[in-house]
Amino acid sequence: KQAEEVLQRLNRELRAISDCNQTLIRAENEQTLLDNVCRIICDEAGYRMAWVGCPENDRDKTIRPLAWAGVEEGYLGTANITWDETGERGRGPVGTAVRSGKSVCIQDFAADPQVSCWRDGALRRGYRSCITLPLADANGNIFAVLAIYSPMPNTFTADEVRLLEELAGDLAFGITVLRARMEHQRMEEQLRRLSDLQSIILNNAAYMVISVDSQGIVTTFNPAAERTLGYTADELIGKASPLIFHDPNEILERARVFSQELDTVIPPTFEVFAAKARRNLPNEYEWTYICKDGSRLPVLLSVTALSDSAGGVIGFLGIAIDIAERKRAEAERLVHLRFLEGMEQLNRAIQGTSDLEKMMSDALDTLLEVFHCDRAWLVYPCDPEAPTWQSVMERTRPEYPGAFEKKLIVPVEPLVVENFKALRATDGPVTFGPGFDMPLSSALIEVHGILSMIAMAIYPKGDKPYMFGLHQCSYIRDWTTDEKALFQEMGRRLADGLTSLLSYRNLQQSEQNYRQFVDTANEGIWMFSADTLTLSVNAKMAEILGYQIEEMVGLPLASFIFDEDLPEYRRKIAIHKQGVAEHFEFRFRHKDGRSVWTLVSATPIFDGEHRFSASFAMLTDITERKQMEEKLQESEKRLRVTLEVTQIGIWDWDISQDHWYASPIYYTMLGYTPRMGLGDRDEWVDRVHPDDLPLVKKEIQNVLSQNFKEYQYEARMRHADGTYRWQLVRGVGIESDSTGKVTRLLGIRIDIADRKRVEEALQESEKRLAQIIDFLPDATFAIDLNGKIIAWNHAIEEMSGVKTTDIIGKGNFEYALPFYGKRRPMLIDLVFKPDDEIRKEYVFVRKEGACLLAEAELPVKNEKRVLWGIARPLYDSRGNAVGAIESLRDITERRLAEEASNKKREELERFEKVTIGRELKMMELKQRIAELEVITLQKEKSDE
């Protein structure tokens, strides 16, 4: 029976595998596949629950459930399964299967320790055994796990495991295939969309897109190219080269240029377009397209090589933009620029001089240059009713001499009358010559070689019209609309210049009437014309601005004004021209660039027809006054900033009326809200610390009773936060009455809390220093930089017999009296002021670093003693010298002991010398006796 049950279970599993395979074949998406597989495992194979999870690569390495079936009942939501081997929930069957890539069986949840953390939940849901199967892709990478739970223990036999592993392998394969199919579909969809997008871009692009194959035959010709060139795509694709709509001459020229640039022969064929693209060089140039209807179109063409995956060139892509509108705009810009440049040149010529003759000469020279003509001239008057006319100015090119004799007065003939009338009848220029507004007389053509002419009447104010014209002798010139417009504007500007200079000339005639007054005036006098050109200045005015008189005359007023003052200057001029006389301060620019402030009194001048013609101004130099004002303002500003930064309160006490005022900082430095107007002095008295109140009231009473030389006190005042702060109050009398009594005090209040704390700390520090010095066994004293004694310890009291209380604070070498009986420098004074004469009085003086070491014999308490001393400077925390310190040690006994020891040593040395001398003499005598014995013995032997 057991065998039958096993067989039945295996058959169910085989059917489940078969159904799963059918599901794999029919699956459209991964989620549906997983849902169906889990359902089949539970429904057909008879398992309690099945689920598929995905191992995440997050920080906790969680297993995210993807699909499940059977009796799940929230198990997966609370299981918190991971594949992190460092955690208990990562070492279960699922985590182990993910890490190892092998199936893991749990035969009994009730007993297996590997699932202890899930046991209660599993048993409660009827899970007794389970198997976890890893799902791997073709590369062996685990991308999911399949977990199957059985209601019976020991369910998974070897045969059953093998079948389930086959199922897992089929499921993994199916998922991989399904994912590949979905990715393929996604890429196809992306390619389709990209192709559609390219078609949309190609068909809707405003620019021309033309592609060719490697031989230069058109393969793409978009609608923009069709609309622009007039060809259809069918006419050109696969049949023609872009050469069909290019200018052959342009191709020849480009082939020559590219051949030079690339240092190789580029034939005048399609290679002209392809040569640089083949070499990956920038290939964007302006070309001319010839449309199907023969019209010509400038384009900006960019050509790029198209390559296959191997890098071989398979064609070329050209993108062309119609730049006809840009070319037209550029041409218009150049015309406009030429117009502005011409007007600017003429303005410079007109404004560059105050001499009428030179102005006309320079202006006509400018016209010759701007229009590239052969003659420019002015005739006066342009009046058909005048009996005569004359050429007032003519400028010509060398090859075309003058047509008019300068200043020659010529009778007005009928042809001239007709020309004058034609010019006076129109506001603009009139052209002369074949086919133009007016014919040229044969005399002008034959005698003066004039082939075409342009002229107009100009109307300077205050004078008759002039005839202003140009001759072209080298060819018959067709005057363009732009040239006529420029000529007309230049004529009007020339009329304005003539107006100004004629007015100036007229004003010069009356200048002598007041020149003597102007030259002797102590104020600057400046006269300028209606268009603000300087007509005259006196010597004082020139001196104020640092110029010579002749340097200023003829210059516009604006040339003496700083750029930032021009708006105000223009406003003043506009008001002035309305007839308003003004008195105001104004700044001018000195010749050296500095500012000159003046007091200006300006009066407009009008002619007989009440037209503004000039202005008369008198100017007083107030630069020094302005500088003093600026310095005062800057000083006040610095003072205000200083007071704010340093937190200094200002107070003002009118004693006679008992009015008291205080600055905002006076309030805020103690945390109170500032009060505008009169302050309450009593209110501040109430804020004084009770211990300091008597002193403050006494100082105030001294002021009220006029019993004071200075008003100053230090007191604690209550801050708004309730604490007390040390304040220094100081005042000085600034006003007195006829009897000399002070009637007004001006003063300050300063927060000295920090200073008080420093003083207290300093006192404490000095106290500790005194204690340390007093503790020293050597006689020690210290002085400050002024030589006053600041420390005198107990040991030096004992040595000198002088008490600390009797000597502290004294100077003038007081410390030398106990030792020398007179005031004089000691070793401590040599620290900062070396003195060779003083050094000689010591046995020795030696410097070691900052210290001085010395020894001297001094009378102490009427007894000569040997003292050893050391002195060094004292420094504060910032390294600044604040004084010096000296310690003395009585070494008299030691010196006496040393002297006694030395004396005994000398006596011993003398005794040793005497003893050794005697021994040497004995040794010498013995040696002599021995020698005599040897001689005697030798003599005896010889006698035998």
ABEGO torsion letter per residue (X at the ends): XAAAAAAAAAAAAAAAAAAAAAAAAABABAAAAAAAAAAAAAAAAGBABBBBBBBBABAAGBBBBABBBEBAGGAAAAAGBBABAABAAAABAAAAAAAAGBBBBBABAAABAAAAAAAAAAAAAGBABBBBBBBBBAAGBBABBBBBBBABBGABBAAAAAAAAAAAAAAAAAAAAAAAAAAAAAAAAAAAAAAAAAAAAAAABABBBBBBBAAGBBABBBAAAAAAAGBBAAAABGABBAAAABBAAAAAAAAAAAAAAAGBBBBBBAAAAAAAAAAGBBBBBBBBBBBAAGBBBBBBBBBBBBBBAAGBBAEBBBBBBBAAAAAAAAAAAAAAAAAAAAAAAAAAAAAABABAAAAAAAAAAAAAAAAGBABBBBBOBBBAABABBBBABBBBBAABBBABBBGBBBBBBAAAAAAAAAAAABABBBBBEBGBABBBBAAAAAAAGBABBBBBBBBBBGBBBBBBBBBBAABBBBBBAAAAAAAAAAAAAAAAAAAAAAAAAAAAAAAAAAAAAAAABABBBBBBBAAGBBABBBAAAAAAAGBBAAAABGBBAAAABBAAAAAAAAAAAAAAAAGBBBBBBBBBBBAAGBBBBBBBBBBBBBBAAGBBABBBBBBBBAAAAAAAAAAAAAAAAAAAAAAAAAGBBBBBBBAAAGBBBBBAAAAAAAGBBBBBEBBBAAAAAAABBAAAAAAAAAAAAAAAAGBBABBBBBBBBBBAAGBBBBBBBBBBBABBBAAGBBABBBBBBBBAAAAAAAAAAAAAAAAAAAAAAAABABBBBBBBAAGBBABBBAAAAAAAGBBAAAABGBBGGAAAAAAAGBBBBBAAAAAABBBAAAAAABABBBBBEABBBBBBBBBBGGBBBBBBBBBBBBBBAAGBBAEBBBBBBBAAAAAAAAAAAAAAAAAAAAAAAAAAAAAAAAAAAAAAAAAAAAAAAAAAAAAX
